[in-house]
Amino acid sequence: MSNRGIPAGAVVRGTDKGYDDPVKPALKPGSERPVEKIDKQYPYMRPRDAATLILVRQKGKVPEVLLGCRDAKHAFMPNRYVFPGGRVDLADARVPVATPLDRFVDERLQRAASAQRARALAVAAVRETFEETGLMLAKPLNGGAPAKDYGEHWHGFLDKGLAPALDCLDLIARAVTPPGRPRRFNARFFMARAEDATGDIRHSSELGDVRWVRLDEARELPLPTITGLILGEIGRLVKEPPDRKKQRKIPLFTTVHRKHLMLEE
């Protein structure tokens, strides 16, 4: 894979980013996980709720994921390729939706969030993806475009009579940024099929070089450690699709007593 489009200054790290590896065993629940080293320790910050949306499409027999590069000026993960996403806004709890969350996804979210917060997290994933990439995980809203203006973030989305299609989302993981980072998030990772999204891909002030990347080549990009770990989980789910009609546990990447662990919840 060529490194076309990788911004100058991007830090290319090693290839061990949590994928299945014939030499190193895969992470098991309760085991310690790799954590990206940082040069400076920051004061303790309480993690803020955030949501990420992983769009996956099949190109022949090879799955691809949508990734973009964070700007060099960002304090958190500059010059790294990530999935679209960001923190939850207060308004996300009030935005109308076209379809509700799948009940099993809703239950998984509510293991660590209220019912209202669970819905807001899902809406945030859809909103952030639209803001950063131009793609809409949407379906027609019953009654057409709402009379209320929900902010510029939704212009070109809600005003077209479309609203978030939350039933297309699957919750596949949660990760809490370790202490000592310049930003900390309690992030939920959602996955959805690319064919359920509409719109044209565009860059934004948050993400540049937004593009589809083969799953088996994504490790060659400069990635945060957690993104590599999530890519490994995506690969597993693509090979062994879960039964959406049954509840399941998901990985939780967190820090317990100064140990960085992968657990299940």
N, C-alpha and C positions, 0 to 999 in steps of 0.2 A: 504494500500500500504506500502510495506516495504521500509526502507530508505537505501537499499543496494546501495553501490557505492557512497554515499554522502561523499565528502572529509571531513577530520577532519578540524574543524574550520569554516565549513559552518554555516551561521547564519539562523536558522529556525525561520521564522517570523509567525505572525498570519495567519489565514485562509482567512481573508477578503482581497482579492486581485482583486476586481473589477468584480467578477462573479455576475450573477443574484442571489439574496439572498432574501428569503421570509421575512426577518426582515428588511434589509436595502434596500431602493429603488435603482434601477439601475441609473447610471449617465445619465443625459439628456444634450443635447447641451446647452452650456452656464453655466453649473453648475461647481462648484469647484471639483477638483479631488484630491485623496490622493497623497502625494509625500513622498518618502522614506527620512527619516531624516538622516543627516550626522553629524559627530562630528566636522568637520572643514569646514570653508568657504574658498574657493579658489578665487584668482583674476578673474575678468571677462574674459571670453574667448568667441570668436565668434564661434557659432556652425559650425561644419564641416559636409558636406553632407555624409550620410551613408545609407546603405541599408541592409535589413534583409529579409531572405527567410524562410517562414513557410511552411514546408511540412506536409501535412495532409493525413492520410490513414484511411480507415474504417476497423475495426476489428470486424466482426459481425455487431452489431448495435451500437458499441461504436467507436467514432473517436479517433485517436491517433495522436500526434504531435511529431516531432523530436526535442529533447532538448539536450544540453550539458552543462557542468559546466566549467565556466571560472576559470583559474588558480588563486591560492591565491596571486601570485606576481603581478597581474594586478592592476593598480591604479584605473581602472574603473570597478565597479561591480565585485570584486573578490569573489570567492566561491559562485557565484549565477548561477542558471540554466537559460539559455537564448537560443533563436533561433540562428542559425548560421548567421553571418553578420559582417559588418565592414565598414570602410570609403571607399569612392570612390578614385580610383587611376587615375592619368592623362591618363594612357594607356587605361582605360576602354572605353573611347570615340572612340577609334580606332580599337578595337577588332572586327573582322568580326562576324556576327550573322547568324544563320541558318534561323530564322524567325523573323519578326519584332514584335513590341508590338501591341497588340490589340488596335484599335483606341480609344476606350473609356478609356482604361488604360493610353494610351499616353496623352489624354486630361487631365485626373486627375493629372498626374505628372506635366504637364505644367502649372497647376495652381500656382505652386511655383518653377518652373525651366524652363530653356530654352529647346528647342527641343533636342539639343545635350546633355545637362545635363540629361534630362529624360532618354535617351537611356543609358547613362553611369551609371546611378543609377540602371537600370535593369540588366545591365551586371555585375555590382559590386555584386549584390545579388547572381547571379549565380556563379561568381568566388569565393566569400567568402565561399559559401556553399561547393564548391568543395575542397577548401583549408582546411576547418575545419572539414569536415565530409567524404570526398571522393565521395560524390554523385554528379552526373552531370545531370542538367536539360538541355538536349541537343538533337539535331537532326543532321543528316548528313549535312555537309556543301556542298553547290553546288560547284563542282570543286575539292572536296577533301581537304586534309590538306593544309593550306596556306604555301607558301615558307618562309614567314617572321616569325621570332621567336618573339613571344609576351611576352616572359619572362618565368621564371621557374614556375610561378603560373599556367600556362596553360599547362605545360608538363603532358602528359597523358590524355589530353582533345583535344586541337586543333590539335595536331600531330596525333591523331587517325582519323582525318577527321570529327570530331564533333565540333559543335559550339553552343553557347547559343540559346535555344529555347524560345525566349521572348514572343511568343504568348501564352505560358502556364501560364504566370504570371497574377495574379490579384492584384491590389493595394487596400489594405483594410484599411490602416491608415497611419497617419504621426504623429511623436512625436518629440518635441524639448526639449532637456535636460534643466532643469531649471538652472538659473545662480547659481554660487557658488559651482559648481561641479568640480572635478579634470579634467574631460573631458566633452565636450559638443558636441552633435550631432543633426543634423537635419535629423532624420531617417525616411526612408520610409519602411513600412512593406508590403511585397509582400506575397501572398499565392499561392501555387500550389499543385496539386495532387501528392502524392508519386509515383503513377504508371507512371508518366511522367519522373521520375528520374531513372537513371541507376547507377551501380557501387556498391561497397561494403563499408559499413560503417566502418570508422576507426577514431581513435582519432588523435589529433594534439596538437601542442604546445599552440594553442589558446583555444581549447575545449577538455575536458576530459569527460569520462563517457557519451559518445554520445549514446543516446538510444531513442526508441519510448516509449512515456508515454501516458497513457489514459488521455483524456481531463478532465474527471471528477476526476482524481487523481493528476493531475499536481500541484494543489494548495498545496499539501503536501510537495513539494520541496521548498528549499530556493530560492525565486524568487525576482527579482527587481519588484517594484510596477508596472512599465509600462508593464512588461511581463504579469503580472496578468490581467491587464486591456485589453491587446491585446487578451489573452486567452478568456476573456469574449466575445470579438467581434467575435472571431473564432467560439465559441459556437453558437452565434446568427446566423452567416452565414451558419453554418452546418445545423441548424434547418430550416432556411428559406433562401435557396440559392437564390442569386440575379439573375435577368435577365441579362445575359451578353450582351444582344443585346440592352440594354438601359443604359443611363448614370445615375450615382447616386452620392450622396455626401458620404464622408467618415469622420470618426472622426479625429480631430486634437487636440492633447494634447500639450498644450503650456502654457506659462506664460505671463500674461498681467497685467501691473501695480501691480506686485508682487503677483498676484493671479494666482494660478495654475488651469487652466480651461480645460474642454473638449468642443471644438467647432466643427463645421462642415465646410468642404470646398469642 
